[in-house]
Amino acid sequence: MAKKYYGVQTEKAIKNFPFDFRHTYKELIYAVVEIKKAAARAHAAARELDKKRASAIVRACDEILAGKHDAQFILPSFQGGMGTSNHMNVNEAVAARATELLENSEMSSHCHPNDHVNMSHSTNDVMPSALKISAIRIADELLASTDILIAALEKKAKQFSKILKLGRTHMQDAVPITLGEEFASYAETIGRRQKGIREAREYLFELSLGGSAVGNSINVSPKYKKFLYRELQKLTKLPVRPAKNLMSQTASVTDFLVTSQALTALCADLSKIAGDFRILSSGPNGGIGELILPELQAGSSIMPGKVNPVLPEALSQLYYLVSGNNLTIEKACEGAQLELGVMMPVITDRLIESLKLSAEMIEQFAKKCVAGILANKLRIREHLEKSTAYATLLNPIIGYDSAAACVKEAVATGKTLREVVLAKKLLTPREFDRAMRV
């Protein structure tokens, strides 16, 4: 059994929150540890913490970041307070291991979780800052996944550029388009939503770290603050910076809501595209059947040969989950009181879940679904020829009323629009073909 480094505050939290719920995400824990490491270096540079203790804290943090002490962080991510339980869990684990390192090196110094590891810190500035660092990194993974999806859609747009098909509005026949145009539209839509993610991400670089309990930097020395961000930038390799008004960033945590909202918009469009794929691939014989999705697994335990659009279905479910998480984050941000956005634990859990699952799901959808899509050209042509989609192209030539009359006759008789127009001698075959060129 792993040695126990956490202390009494963590023990109390275990008893207060003994929930069958997932543990706090490692991404958050590691970000808190990075803050502690940067702070130890900053305090040493400011000569506010002796070099022996600072070095031991840094070494303890390095071990945690290397994954050597993951067993110390066992609290559920659902908990009360600002995240004080998780914060003290890190403080205690770092302090205990740092003390052990000091003893092993024959140094008599003791490392205290509050006096040394938590020097100049408050849960109220550490935990939101840690979430911002975590969210930036996962957002980068998400953006990389959307790049893969956009590339896959654009490749299909080129591949399908000459396939003329039936466009539909209101679930009814509309006008001719190309399948390539449809996929190019999807790529552009995701690109726009990707831009929204990038814009929201910019807010995450402004931290409240150094603001202490309420953002007015009580018990935080100017020297420490000067060195802190330099060390944190070096350690995280991120251009993080102190917010213009630390009190504002402590009282309001809606920067996380902005990120969540941008992600929800992306997932809403993804779900719409997934729904299109399910409609266009439906059947294959009893539905539209214009797209052929990759066969990934059996679709039924009872119906032989049935194949379901499992990845488009999963992508729509991703939207339902992210949308629900977004509402939770919105409520939790609004639930701030006076000088503190106190509902951080649930914001942290929901935002990290949404970002992580989206990054993973989008890449899977791109590689295992979009990349393998085929066009059923015969089915596409059949639907186009049997439809009344060409009618709009006839308006400038034979007039709206004549075109509408031809449409009604085609629907009533089951003839194609071409057959009706030619029978009425409104156009010659060559004139009709010329009119149909999109």
TAGIMO-V882184 format. One record per residue. N is the residue number from 1. SS is DSSP state (alpha for helix, beta for strand, coil for the rest). OMEGA is omega in whole degrees, 0 to 359 (none if undefined). D_LAST is the distance of its C-alpha to the last C-alpha in Angstrom with 1 decimal. Layout:
# TAGIMO-V882184
N;SS;OMEGA;D_LAST  N;SS;OMEGA;D_LAST
This chain:
# TAGIMO-V882184
1;coil;182;71.1  2;coil;178;69.7  3;coil;182;72.1  4;coil;178;71.5  5;coil;180;70.9  6;coil;189;69.7  7;coil;190;72.4  8;alpha;181;73.7  9;alpha;176;70.8  10;alpha;178;68.3  11;alpha;179;70.8  12;alpha;180;70.8  13;alpha;178;67.1  14;alpha;180;67.0  15;alpha;181;69.4  16;alpha;182;67.5  17;coil;183;64.1  18;coil;191;64.7  19;coil;173;61.3  20;coil;186;59.4  21;coil;183;56.4  22;coil;176;54.7  23;beta;177;56.6  24;coil;182;55.4  25;coil;179;52.6  26;alpha;180;54.0  27;alpha;180;51.4  28;alpha;181;53.3  29;alpha;181;56.7  30;alpha;178;56.1  31;alpha;176;54.8  32;alpha;180;58.0  33;alpha;177;60.0  34;alpha;177;58.2  35;alpha;179;59.3  36;alpha;179;62.8  37;alpha;179;62.9  38;alpha;180;61.6  39;alpha;179;64.1  40;alpha;179;67.0  41;alpha;180;66.2  42;alpha;179;65.8  43;alpha;177;69.1  44;alpha;179;70.9  45;alpha;179;69.6  46;coil;181;70.8  47;coil;177;74.1  48;coil;177;73.9  49;coil;183;73.9  50;coil;187;76.1  51;alpha;181;74.5  52;alpha;179;75.9  53;alpha;181;74.3  54;alpha;180;71.1  55;alpha;180;70.9  56;alpha;178;71.6  57;alpha;180;68.9  58;alpha;180;66.4  59;alpha;178;67.5  60;alpha;178;67.2  61;alpha;179;63.7  62;alpha;179;62.7  63;alpha;179;64.0  64;alpha;181;62.0  65;alpha;176;58.8  66;coil;177;59.4  67;coil;184;59.4  68;coil;186;63.1  69;coil;182;63.9  70;alpha;182;61.0  71;alpha;181;63.5  72;alpha;188;64.9  73;coil;192;61.9  74;coil;183;62.0  75;coil;175;61.4  76;beta;181;58.6  77;coil;176;55.8  78;coil;183;56.6  79;coil;180;59.7  80;coil;177;61.2  81;coil;182;61.7  82;coil;189;59.6  83;coil;181;59.6  84;alpha;181;63.2  85;alpha;178;63.8  86;alpha;181;61.3  87;alpha;180;62.5  88;alpha;175;66.1  89;alpha;178;65.2  90;alpha;180;64.0  91;alpha;183;66.9  92;alpha;181;69.4  93;alpha;179;67.9  94;alpha;182;67.7  95;alpha;182;71.2  96;alpha;180;72.8  97;alpha;178;71.3  98;alpha;177;72.2  99;alpha;179;75.7  100;alpha;178;76.0  101;alpha;178;74.9  102;alpha;179;77.5  103;alpha;180;80.2  104;alpha;180;79.2  105;coil;178;79.6  106;coil;174;83.0  107;coil;185;82.0  108;coil;184;83.5  109;coil;176;80.7  110;coil;180;79.0  111;coil;184;75.4  112;coil;182;74.8  113;alpha;181;71.5  114;alpha;186;71.8  115;alpha;186;73.9  116;alpha;182;72.3  117;alpha;183;68.9  118;coil;181;67.9  119;coil;180;69.5  120;coil;183;67.7  121;coil;168;65.2  122;coil;173;64.4  123;alpha;188;62.1  124;alpha;175;60.4  125;alpha;182;59.1  126;alpha;188;58.9  127;alpha;175;56.8  128;alpha;179;53.9  129;alpha;178;53.9  130;alpha;179;53.9  131;alpha;179;50.9  132;alpha;178;49.0  133;alpha;179;49.7  134;alpha;184;48.7  135;alpha;177;45.5  136;alpha;183;44.4  137;alpha;180;44.8  138;alpha;176;43.0  139;alpha;177;40.2  140;alpha;176;39.9  141;alpha;178;39.5  142;alpha;180;36.9  143;alpha;177;34.9  144;alpha;178;35.2  145;alpha;179;33.8  146;alpha;174;30.8  147;alpha;180;30.2  148;alpha;180;30.2  149;alpha;180;27.7  150;alpha;179;25.3  151;alpha;180;25.5  152;alpha;179;25.0  153;alpha;179;21.8  154;alpha;177;20.4  155;alpha;178;21.4  156;alpha;178;19.5  157;alpha;178;16.3  158;alpha;181;16.6  159;alpha;184;17.6  160;coil;190;14.7  161;coil;184;12.0  162;coil;180;10.4  163;coil;179;11.1  164;beta;183;8.5  165;beta;179;10.6  166;beta;171;11.7  167;beta;185;12.1  168;beta;170;15.5  169;beta;183;17.7  170;coil;183;21.4  171;coil;180;21.3  172;beta;178;19.4  173;beta;181;16.1  174;beta;183;13.6  175;beta;177;9.8  176;beta;172;7.3  177;beta;171;7.4  178;beta;177;8.7  179;alpha;178;12.4  180;alpha;178;12.8  181;alpha;181;11.6  182;alpha;180;14.1  183;alpha;176;16.8  184;alpha;177;16.3  185;alpha;178;16.8  186;alpha;181;19.9  187;alpha;180;21.3  188;alpha;179;21.0  189;alpha;180;22.7  190;alpha;177;25.5  191;alpha;178;25.9  192;alpha;179;26.5  193;alpha;176;29.0  194;alpha;177;30.6  195;alpha;178;31.2  196;alpha;177;33.0  197;alpha;180;35.2  198;alpha;180;36.1  199;alpha;179;37.1  200;alpha;181;39.2  201;alpha;182;40.8  202;alpha;180;42.3  203;alpha;185;44.6  204;alpha;181;46.1  205;alpha;179;47.8  206;beta;185;50.2  207;beta;174;53.1  208;coil;183;56.1  209;coil;185;58.4  210;coil;180;61.6  211;coil;181;61.6  212;coil;194;63.9  213;coil;184;64.5  214;coil;178;63.0  215;coil;179;61.4  216;coil;172;64.5  217;coil;177;65.4  218;coil;182;68.8  219;coil;178;70.8  220;coil;183;68.2  221;coil;177;69.6  222;alpha;179;67.7  223;alpha;180;68.5  224;alpha;182;66.8  225;alpha;180;63.7  226;alpha;183;63.5  227;alpha;188;63.6  228;alpha;185;61.6  229;alpha;175;58.1  230;alpha;180;58.8  231;alpha;182;59.9  232;alpha;177;57.0  233;alpha;180;54.4  234;alpha;185;56.1  235;alpha;184;56.3  236;alpha;186;52.9  237;coil;178;51.0  238;coil;181;49.2  239;coil;179;49.5  240;coil;184;51.0  241;beta;177;53.0  242;beta;178;55.2  243;coil;180;53.6  244;coil;179;54.6  245;coil;184;56.4  246;alpha;179;57.7  247;alpha;177;58.9  248;alpha;181;55.5  249;alpha;177;54.1  250;alpha;183;56.9  251;alpha;182;56.7  252;coil;180;52.9  253;coil;184;50.8  254;coil;171;47.5  255;alpha;179;46.0  256;alpha;178;45.6  257;alpha;178;43.8  258;alpha;177;41.3  259;alpha;181;40.5  260;alpha;180;40.4  261;alpha;178;38.1  262;alpha;178;35.6  263;alpha;179;35.8  264;alpha;177;35.4  265;alpha;177;32.2  266;alpha;183;30.9  267;alpha;176;32.0  268;alpha;178;30.5  269;alpha;178;27.0  270;alpha;180;27.9  271;alpha;177;29.1  272;alpha;179;25.8  273;alpha;177;23.9  274;alpha;178;26.6  275;alpha;176;26.2  276;alpha;180;22.5  277;alpha;181;23.5  278;alpha;178;26.3  279;alpha;185;24.1  280;alpha;178;21.3  281;coil;186;24.1  282;coil;180;26.3  283;coil;3;28.1  284;coil;183;27.4  285;coil;182;27.9  286;coil;180;28.8  287;coil;182;26.0  288;coil;173;22.3  289;coil;181;22.9  290;coil;175;19.5  291;beta;175;21.2  292;beta;180;24.4  293;coil;178;26.7  294;coil;177;29.7  295;coil;187;32.8  296;coil;182;35.4  297;coil;178;38.2  298;coil;183;39.3  299;coil;183;38.0  300;coil;175;41.0  301;coil;184;44.7  302;coil;183;44.8  303;coil;185;41.5  304;coil;175;41.3  305;coil;181;38.0  306;coil;179;36.4  307;coil;182;34.4  308;coil;177;33.6  309;coil;192;31.1  310;alpha;181;34.2  311;alpha;172;32.7  312;alpha;177;30.0  313;alpha;179;33.0  314;alpha;181;35.2  315;alpha;176;32.7  316;alpha;178;32.6  317;alpha;174;36.4  318;alpha;179;36.5  319;alpha;180;35.0  320;alpha;181;37.6  321;alpha;182;40.4  322;alpha;179;39.2  323;alpha;177;38.7  324;alpha;177;42.2  325;alpha;180;43.7  326;alpha;178;42.1  327;alpha;177;43.9  328;alpha;180;47.1  329;alpha;178;46.7  330;alpha;180;46.1  331;alpha;182;49.2  332;alpha;176;51.2  333;alpha;178;50.3  334;alpha;182;51.2  335;coil;174;54.5  336;coil;178;55.9  337;beta;174;59.2  338;coil;188;60.8  339;coil;186;60.9  340;beta;169;59.2  341;coil;198;55.9  342;coil;188;57.9  343;coil;187;55.5  344;alpha;184;54.4  345;alpha;182;54.9  346;alpha;175;52.3  347;alpha;181;49.8  348;alpha;183;50.5  349;alpha;184;50.1  350;alpha;182;46.9  351;alpha;180;45.1  352;alpha;178;46.0  353;alpha;182;45.0  354;alpha;182;41.6  355;alpha;183;40.9  356;alpha;183;42.3  357;alpha;178;40.5  358;alpha;180;37.2  359;alpha;181;37.5  360;alpha;185;38.4  361;alpha;182;35.9  362;alpha;179;32.8  363;alpha;178;33.7  364;alpha;179;34.4  365;alpha;181;31.1  366;alpha;187;29.3  367;alpha;187;31.3  368;alpha;178;31.9  369;coil;185;28.8  370;alpha;184;25.7  371;alpha;184;26.6  372;alpha;182;27.0  373;coil;175;24.0  374;beta;177;22.3  375;beta;174;19.2  376;coil;189;20.1  377;alpha;180;17.3  378;alpha;180;18.9  379;alpha;179;19.2  380;alpha;181;15.7  381;alpha;179;14.4  382;alpha;180;17.3  383;alpha;181;16.5  384;alpha;183;12.9  385;alpha;181;14.2  386;alpha;184;17.2  387;coil;175;15.6  388;coil;186;14.9  389;coil;182;11.6  390;coil;187;9.9  391;alpha;182;12.6  392;alpha;180;11.3  393;alpha;180;8.7  394;alpha;183;11.9  395;alpha;183;14.0  396;alpha;187;13.9  397;alpha;183;14.6  398;alpha;178;17.3  399;coil;184;18.3  400;alpha;185;18.5  401;alpha;179;21.7  402;alpha;179;20.7  403;alpha;180;17.5  404;alpha;179;19.8  405;alpha;178;22.4  406;alpha;179;20.0  407;alpha;182;19.1  408;alpha;179;22.9  409;alpha;179;23.8  410;alpha;179;21.4  411;alpha;184;22.8  412;alpha;186;26.3  413;alpha;183;26.3  414;coil;177;24.2  415;coil;175;22.1  416;coil;178;18.4  417;alpha;178;16.4  418;alpha;182;15.7  419;alpha;182;19.5  420;alpha;182;20.4  421;alpha;180;18.3  422;alpha;180;19.6  423;alpha;179;23.1  424;coil;180;23.2  425;coil;176;22.3  426;coil;178;19.9  427;coil;171;17.4  428;coil;177;18.1  429;alpha;180;16.4  430;alpha;179;14.9  431;alpha;179;13.8  432;alpha;180;12.2  433;alpha;180;10.3  434;alpha;179;9.2  435;alpha;185;8.1  436;alpha;180;6.0  437;coil;184;3.8  438;coil;none;0.0
